[in-house]
């Protein structure tokens, strides 16, 4: 029987930087445009609107603001507010990297990991991730590579190490996937209590996969007391975010 819950999904998340990251001699208008882009991207004080965010990031990126270049590249990589175009995303990530904006290396590394807009190359991806060893997304993607054996020998222990480093920094994908490692990994890693601890942390951040996975634990009494009502609540939260697996799991409860 196919388990309908534990699906690993890699998401390229946004990190929106504020003007505090820039030297005081940056052109004031460019900084204002960048900050407006951040506000519209995050829905801070205005309705969230990626299209408007992209317009402001474009203006700031054209003036050389590296954070705007990174964020604009992320919008292109995800197709938010602009047509998805990983080749353009790579160009903007490289522009940010050229200005020593090191975090952009993780974003570019993800493109090489997935082969989006560039020729897939696990070795280049790994090298880029290792250039920012303390950056949570880079730690997460290294964990992902070791989990699946992509360009490196498959090693769940090393995957756990990197997932945990990232998860402890609050990176939601790492929290969810660390939980999945404990819930579905080899027997010597199987620990539903640990899995649920990380699912809960990610679910509290609104992660649909974690909500669905924690719902599965409550529906089946895995590491927690069986609680169908709580399972339903968690499934519904995930469904509200478009999680199709949660729909299947809820229907299997007879709802």
Buried (B, 14 or more C-beta within 10 A) or exposed (E): EEEBBBBBEBEBBBBBBEBEEBEEEBEEEBBBBBBBBBBBBEEEEEEBBBEBBBBBBBBBBEBEBBBBBBBBBBBBBBEBBBEBBBEBBBBBBBBBBEBEBBBBBBBBBBBBBBEBBBEBBBEBBBBBBEBBEEBBBBBBBBBBBBBBEBBBEEEBEBBBBBBBBBBBBEBBBBBBBBBBBBBBBEEEBBBBEBBBBBBBBBBEBEBBBBBBBBBBBBBBEBBBEEBBEBBBEBBBBBBEEEBEBBBBBBEEEEE
